[in-house]
């Protein structure tokens, strides 16, 4: 049995299906398992729980679990759900649960750009979680993906929707921040393969697509796929940050947050792509991947 925390989310759902196709037994821990009927029908076992609650977590970490894949993360803070509570305290709970139940293998999803000196609280807490995993004594693998795209993402689909509805696309800052968008299918394949790949043990591995693109490049590629030629309006980051602050006050899940804007100011690329170097996967390009779900 493989336990996925955050197994009903964007990456988790894709990974769960990948593992089921391999013939593995999968249990998905989720705060709202009733929203994952498709996974249940596909053969997943669903467990209600939250990594910030060690009590509910221990109910899912049973003796038949051979490995835990920890995917839980949040892009926006909400009331009672902070980056520190979810990324740091939640990861500590997962580690404690693994130790308590004698589970040696832990695969952890971090983020490319995670580091102690980051200007982003998201990246700083992701780094702290990595450090907890590295010092856990468990047989770990840490994955650090760049921006992940795919059907149902909160990245390409949002820009595509805006292009279809509006005469112009508002771009935060100068649009020159670089990223290496990586397909959710490629990320899922790497996670699944790492379960049986001893070389992945005890390592922190970057996952990225084949191209380093600016945000302007990404928007142009989205436009090409959906048959639009968007007019880009670059909005000063100061103004975008003020707008994000207002939205955070008014909406429980704002379309853009101040934290997301901070991350756009930092390059999100790597020269050490484990998809190729460790797993032998030829990364899918952004344009090729988007044609499957945007066009």
C-alpha positions as CSV (number, residue, x, y, z in Angstrom):
1,X,0.0,0.0,0.0
2,X,1.3,3.5,-1.0
3,X,-0.1,6.4,1.1
4,X,-0.5,9.7,-0.6
5,X,-1.0,12.8,1.5
6,X,-2.8,15.4,-0.6
7,X,-3.7,12.5,-2.9
8,X,-6.9,14.1,-4.2
9,X,-5.2,17.3,-5.4
10,X,-3.8,18.3,-8.8
11,X,-0.6,16.3,-8.6
12,X,-2.0,13.7,-6.2
13,X,-4.8,12.7,-8.5
14,X,-2.4,12.2,-11.5
15,X,0.0,10.3,-9.4
16,X,-2.7,8.1,-7.9
17,X,-3.8,7.0,-11.4
18,X,-0.2,6.4,-12.4
19,X,0.3,4.1,-9.4
20,X,-2.9,2.3,-10.0
21,X,-1.9,1.6,-13.6
22,X,1.2,0.0,-12.2
23,X,-0.9,-2.3,-10.2
24,X,-0.1,-0.8,-6.8
25,X,-2.6,-0.3,-4.0
26,X,-3.1,3.4,-3.2
27,X,-4.6,5.2,-0.2
28,X,-5.3,8.9,-0.5
29,X,-5.4,11.1,2.6
30,X,-7.6,14.1,2.1
31,X,-9.5,16.6,4.1
32,X,-12.5,16.2,1.7
33,X,-12.4,12.7,0.3
34,X,-16.0,13.0,-0.9
35,X,-14.8,15.2,-3.7
36,X,-12.7,12.4,-5.1
37,X,-15.3,10.0,-6.4
38,X,-13.4,9.4,-9.7
39,X,-10.4,8.1,-7.7
40,X,-12.5,5.9,-5.6
41,X,-14.2,4.4,-8.7
42,X,-10.7,3.8,-10.2
43,X,-9.7,1.7,-7.2
44,X,-8.2,4.2,-4.7
45,X,-8.9,3.8,-1.0
46,X,-9.9,7.2,0.4
47,X,-9.1,8.3,4.0
48,X,-10.2,11.5,5.7
49,X,-7.5,13.3,7.5
50,X,-5.2,16.3,7.7
51,X,-1.4,16.3,8.0
52,X,-1.7,19.1,10.6
53,X,-3.5,16.6,12.8
54,X,-1.3,13.8,13.9
55,X,-4.3,11.9,15.2
56,X,-6.0,11.7,11.8
57,X,-2.7,11.0,10.1
58,X,-1.9,8.0,12.2
59,X,-5.3,6.4,11.3
60,X,-4.1,6.4,7.7
61,X,-0.5,5.2,8.3
62,X,-1.3,1.5,8.9
63,X,1.1,-1.4,9.1
64,X,0.4,-2.4,5.5
65,X,1.8,1.0,4.2
66,X,5.2,0.4,2.5
67,X,5.9,4.0,1.6
68,X,4.4,7.5,2.1
69,X,4.4,10.1,-0.6
70,X,3.9,13.5,1.0
71,X,2.4,16.0,-1.5
72,X,0.6,18.4,0.7
73,X,1.3,22.1,0.1
74,X,-0.6,25.4,-0.2
75,X,-0.1,28.3,-2.6
76,X,-2.2,30.7,-0.6
77,X,-2.6,31.0,3.2
78,X,-6.1,30.8,4.5
79,X,-7.6,31.3,8.0
80,X,-6.1,28.5,10.2
81,X,-4.0,27.2,7.3
82,X,-0.6,28.9,7.2
83,X,2.6,28.0,5.2
84,X,4.3,27.1,8.5
85,X,1.5,25.0,9.8
86,X,1.1,23.0,6.6
87,X,4.6,22.8,5.1
88,X,6.7,22.6,8.3
89,X,4.4,21.3,11.1
90,X,2.6,19.0,8.6
91,X,5.8,17.5,7.4
92,X,7.1,17.0,10.9
93,X,3.8,15.1,11.6
94,X,4.3,12.9,8.6
95,X,7.9,12.1,9.6
96,X,6.8,11.2,13.2
97,X,4.0,9.0,11.8
98,X,6.4,7.1,9.6
99,X,8.8,6.6,12.4
100,X,6.1,5.5,14.8
101,X,4.7,2.9,12.4
102,X,8.1,1.7,11.2
103,X,7.8,3.0,7.6
104,X,11.2,3.7,6.2
105,X,10.5,5.2,2.8
106,X,9.3,8.8,2.4
107,X,9.0,10.7,-0.8
108,X,8.5,14.4,-0.3
109,X,7.4,17.1,-2.8
110,X,9.1,20.4,-2.3
111,X,9.5,23.1,-4.9
112,X,12.3,24.4,-7.2
113,X,13.4,27.7,-5.6
114,X,13.0,26.5,-2.0
115,X,15.9,27.9,0.1
116,X,16.4,29.6,3.4
117,X,17.2,33.0,1.9
118,X,14.2,33.3,-0.4
119,X,12.0,36.4,-0.3
120,X,9.0,34.1,-0.3
121,X,7.6,32.6,2.8
122,X,6.3,29.7,0.6
123,X,9.8,28.9,-0.5
124,X,11.3,29.4,3.0
125,X,8.9,27.0,4.7
126,X,9.3,24.5,1.8
127,X,13.1,24.6,2.6
128,X,12.5,24.1,6.3
129,X,10.4,21.0,5.4
130,X,13.2,19.7,3.2
131,X,15.6,20.1,6.1
132,X,13.3,18.1,8.4
133,X,13.1,15.3,5.8
134,X,16.9,15.3,5.3
135,X,17.5,14.9,9.0
136,X,14.7,12.4,9.6
137,X,16.8,9.2,9.3
138,X,14.3,7.9,6.8
139,X,15.0,6.6,3.3
140,X,13.9,9.8,1.6
141,X,13.7,11.3,-1.8
142,X,12.9,15.0,-2.2
143,X,11.5,16.3,-5.5
144,X,11.7,19.9,-6.4
145,X,9.5,20.6,-9.5
146,X,9.3,23.9,-11.4
147,X,5.8,25.2,-12.2
148,X,3.6,22.2,-13.0
149,X,1.1,22.4,-15.8
150,X,-1.6,20.1,-17.0
151,X,-5.4,19.6,-17.2
152,X,-7.0,21.4,-14.2
153,X,-3.9,23.4,-13.2
154,X,-4.1,26.9,-11.7
155,X,-1.6,28.3,-14.1
156,X,-2.1,27.9,-17.9
157,X,-5.9,27.4,-17.6
158,X,-6.3,30.8,-15.8
159,X,-4.4,32.6,-18.4
160,X,-6.3,30.8,-21.2
161,X,-9.6,31.8,-19.6
162,X,-8.5,35.4,-19.4
163,X,-7.4,35.5,-23.0
164,X,-10.8,34.1,-24.1
165,X,-12.8,36.6,-22.1
166,X,-10.7,39.8,-22.1
167,X,-9.1,42.0,-24.8
168,X,-5.8,42.1,-22.9
169,X,-3.8,40.0,-20.4
170,X,-2.5,41.8,-17.3
171,X,1.1,40.6,-16.7
172,X,2.7,41.2,-13.3
173,X,5.9,43.2,-13.6
174,X,8.1,43.0,-16.7
175,X,7.2,39.4,-17.6
176,X,10.9,38.4,-17.7
177,X,11.0,36.1,-14.7
178,X,12.1,32.6,-16.0
179,X,10.6,29.2,-15.3
180,X,10.8,25.7,-16.7
181,X,7.2,24.5,-16.8
182,X,7.0,20.7,-16.2
183,X,4.1,18.4,-17.2
184,X,2.1,16.8,-14.3
185,X,2.4,13.5,-16.2
186,X,6.1,13.7,-16.1
187,X,6.2,14.6,-12.4
188,X,3.9,11.7,-11.6
189,X,6.0,9.3,-13.6
190,X,9.2,10.4,-11.7
191,X,7.4,9.9,-8.3
192,X,6.2,6.5,-9.3
193,X,9.5,5.3,-10.7
194,X,11.4,6.5,-7.5
195,X,9.6,3.9,-5.4
196,X,11.7,1.2,-7.1
197,X,14.8,3.2,-8.0
198,X,17.4,2.9,-5.3
199,X,19.5,5.6,-6.9
200,X,16.9,8.1,-6.0
201,X,17.3,7.4,-2.2
202,X,18.8,10.1,0.0
203,X,18.7,12.8,-2.8
204,X,17.0,16.1,-3.6
205,X,16.1,16.1,-7.2
206,X,15.0,18.9,-9.5
207,X,12.2,18.3,-12.0
208,X,11.7,20.6,-15.0
209,X,10.5,20.9,-18.5
210,X,12.8,21.1,-21.6
211,X,12.6,24.9,-21.9
212,X,13.5,27.9,-19.7
213,X,10.7,30.4,-20.6
214,X,9.8,33.9,-19.4
215,X,6.3,34.6,-18.3
216,X,5.8,36.5,-21.5
217,X,6.9,33.4,-23.5
218,X,4.4,31.3,-21.6
219,X,1.6,33.7,-22.4
220,X,2.5,33.7,-26.0
221,X,2.5,29.9,-26.2
222,X,-0.9,29.7,-24.5
223,X,-2.2,32.2,-27.0
224,X,-0.8,30.1,-29.9
225,X,-2.5,26.9,-28.6
226,X,-6.0,28.5,-28.2
227,X,-5.8,30.6,-31.3
228,X,-5.5,34.0,-29.7
229,X,-2.9,36.7,-30.0
230,X,-3.0,38.4,-26.6
231,X,-2.2,42.0,-26.0
232,X,0.0,42.0,-22.9
233,X,-0.3,44.9,-20.4
234,X,2.6,44.9,-18.0
235,X,1.5,46.1,-14.6
236,X,4.1,47.4,-12.1
237,X,4.7,44.9,-9.4
238,X,4.0,47.5,-6.7
239,X,0.5,48.0,-8.1
240,X,-0.1,44.3,-8.5
241,X,0.9,43.7,-4.9
242,X,-1.5,46.3,-3.7
243,X,-4.3,44.7,-5.8
244,X,-3.4,41.3,-4.4
245,X,-3.6,42.6,-0.9
246,X,-7.2,43.9,-1.5
247,X,-8.2,40.6,-3.1
248,X,-6.8,38.6,-0.2
249,X,-9.0,40.7,2.2
250,X,-12.1,40.2,0.1
251,X,-11.9,36.7,-1.2
252,X,-11.2,33.3,0.5
253,X,-9.2,32.1,-2.5
254,X,-7.9,35.1,-4.5
255,X,-6.8,34.5,-8.1
256,X,-3.4,36.1,-7.3
257,X,-1.6,36.5,-4.0
258,X,1.2,38.6,-2.8
259,X,3.2,35.4,-2.1
260,X,2.7,34.3,-5.7
261,X,3.9,37.6,-7.0
262,X,7.1,37.3,-4.9
263,X,7.8,34.0,-6.5
264,X,7.5,35.5,-9.9
265,X,10.4,37.8,-9.1
266,X,12.7,34.8,-8.7
267,X,13.9,32.6,-11.5
268,X,12.6,29.0,-11.3
269,X,15.0,27.1,-13.5
270,X,17.6,24.3,-13.1
271,X,20.5,22.8,-15.1
272,X,20.2,19.5,-13.2
273,X,17.0,18.0,-14.5
274,X,16.4,14.6,-12.8
275,X,13.7,13.7,-15.3
276,X,16.4,13.2,-17.9
277,X,19.5,12.4,-15.8
278,X,17.9,10.0,-13.2
279,X,14.7,8.7,-14.8
280,X,15.5,8.8,-18.5
281,X,12.3,10.7,-19.2
282,X,12.2,13.1,-22.2
283,X,10.3,16.1,-20.7
284,X,7.1,17.1,-22.5
285,X,7.2,20.7,-23.8
286,X,4.6,23.2,-22.6
287,X,3.1,23.7,-26.0
288,X,2.8,20.0,-26.7
289,X,1.2,19.4,-23.3
290,X,-1.2,22.2,-23.5
291,X,-2.6,21.0,-26.9
292,X,-4.0,18.0,-25.1
293,X,-6.2,20.0,-22.8
294,X,-6.5,23.7,-23.9
295,X,-7.3,23.3,-27.6
